[in-house]
Amino acid sequence: MSREQALPLDQGTVDFFALKGTHVGCTVPQTNNINGLKVRRVMQLIRDFSKKPLDQIRILDLACGEGVYSIEAALRGARVMGVDARTERMNEGAKVAQRLGLNNIRFEQCDVRNVAARSHGKVDVVLFLGILYHLDQRDVFPVLENIFEMCEQFLIIDTHIALQNRVQIEHEGRIYEGEHYREHDTSDSEAVRKSRLMASVDNPTSFWFTRESLYRLLHDVGFTSVCECYVPLEPFKPDNRVTLIAAKGEPVQLSSYPWVNGKTEAQIESLVADRLQASGRKAGARRAGALGRALGKLGLK
Ligand SMILES: C[S@@+](CC[C@H](N)C(=O)[O-])C[C@H]1O[C@@H](n2cnc3c(N)ncnc32)[C@H](O)[C@@H]1O
């Protein structure tokens, strides 16, 4: 039996969360009551991976929407800040938080592209849910770099990924693969773009990374381990959608294989490639030797 108990909320609040996303006609599993599975996954990750209990941590919920994750965490005592560029849904969430008497939660209208340690301080956990895939390829790098600086324990990302590597983009000499996704028509006015409550604020296209490029990007930004979450289960989660947890830790140093220490990933990859090539050559030579001996025995050599 779980020691954690659900807190009873008034019917109006439960109904509010049950309607999540339905006003824009969204049918993906992350809307309406089914969104409860995503909230369960994120809350379980925080509970399982945080080095401190929930009532001792600070959480930054970027692009919080109506703020259900912020509110759920605040109900457990975390100090939370929810940030979104749009206020339509966030204001409704703020009213719910007020009705619940939560004084450990704050909501702020702000663009995630303007959130940084110098303006918002440091936190234990950053939530980046349903937002990475709304960012333009120019913005995604500085935003993740700022998040890394702000984050003291880990970052949770829930995002769409590209299943095809149609486009290559470059940042600081590194290549990342993925595809562009259209958010708005270039002819759409600012007002029309803002009115699409679940979309990017203004950028007409966003960039979706392939899974491999996204892992590499999180490594390049500085996270020491990145894991994909499969449990708690989310039945019917689309194949092109993942939940990742990226930890900010201390890089390990190995005693058993000291050659690994102090090398860049490029150096490691090139050493492994050389080793594989050399053992391929040896295996080739061994195969040629064996063939020669067999032919010799048959008197064919
Ligand atoms: C798909 S919803 C995700 C909401 C919530 N995080 C969740 O997972 O349920 C995307 C949200 O990102 C917000 N958003 C889009 N671009 C943003 C930006 N540049 N800065 C802040 N919020 C942004 C939108 O207003 C919207 O609330």
The ligand as an SDF file (V2000), in Angstrom:
LIG
                    3D

 27 29  0  0  0  0  0  0  0  0999 V2000
    1.6050   22.0460  -25.7770 C   0  0  0  0  0  0  0  0  0  0  0  0
    1.4280   23.2500  -24.5070 S   0  0  0  0  0  0  0  0  0  0  0  0
    2.2440   22.4170  -23.1440 C   0  0  0  0  0  0  0  0  0  0  0  0
    1.7340   22.9070  -21.8020 C   0  0  0  0  0  0  0  0  0  0  0  0
    2.2510   22.1320  -20.5810 C   0  0  0  0  0  0  0  0  0  0  0  0
    3.6650   22.3080  -20.3840 N   0  0  0  0  0  0  0  0  0  0  0  0
    1.9120   20.6760  -20.6750 C   0  0  0  0  0  0  0  0  0  0  0  0
    2.7940   19.8500  -20.9190 O   0  0  0  0  0  0  0  0  0  0  0  0
    0.7540   20.3380  -20.5290 O   0  0  0  0  0  0  0  0  0  0  0  0
    2.6170   24.4300  -25.0200 C   0  0  0  0  0  0  0  0  0  0  0  0
    2.6710   25.6570  -24.1410 C   0  0  0  0  0  0  0  0  0  0  0  0
    3.8610   26.3640  -24.4260 O   0  0  0  0  0  0  0  0  0  0  0  0
    3.5900   27.7380  -24.3940 C   0  0  0  0  0  0  0  0  0  0  0  0
    4.6300   28.3930  -25.1800 N   0  0  0  0  0  0  0  0  0  0  0  0
    4.9100   28.2430  -26.4970 C   0  0  0  0  0  0  0  0  0  0  0  0
    6.0060   28.9340  -26.8090 N   0  0  0  0  0  0  0  0  0  0  0  0
    6.4250   29.5340  -25.6600 C   0  0  0  0  0  0  0  0  0  0  0  0
    7.5150   30.3820  -25.3410 C   0  0  0  0  0  0  0  0  0  0  0  0
    8.3910   30.7770  -26.2700 N   0  0  0  0  0  0  0  0  0  0  0  0
    7.6440   30.8140  -24.0750 N   0  0  0  0  0  0  0  0  0  0  0  0
    6.7480   30.4440  -23.1240 C   0  0  0  0  0  0  0  0  0  0  0  0
    5.7090   29.6540  -23.3690 N   0  0  0  0  0  0  0  0  0  0  0  0
    5.5530   29.1920  -24.6340 C   0  0  0  0  0  0  0  0  0  0  0  0
    2.2130   27.8490  -24.9550 C   0  0  0  0  0  0  0  0  0  0  0  0
    1.6090   29.0750  -24.6040 O   0  0  0  0  0  0  0  0  0  0  0  0
    1.5310   26.6220  -24.3340 C   0  0  0  0  0  0  0  0  0  0  0  0
    0.9640   26.9430  -23.0900 O   0  0  0  0  0  0  0  0  0  0  0  0
  1  2  1  0
  2  3  1  0
  2 10  1  0
  3  4  1  0
  4  5  1  0
  5  6  1  0
  5  7  1  0
  7  8  2  0
  7  9  1  0
 10 11  1  0
 11 12  1  0
 11 26  1  0
 12 13  1  0
 13 14  1  0
 13 24  1  0
 14 15  1  0
 14 23  1  0
 15 16  2  0
 16 17  1  0
 17 18  1  0
 17 23  2  0
 18 19  1  0
 18 20  2  0
 20 21  1  0
 21 22  2  0
 22 23  1  0
 24 25  1  0
 24 26  1  0
 26 27  1  0
M  CHG  2   2   1   9  -1
M  END
$$$$
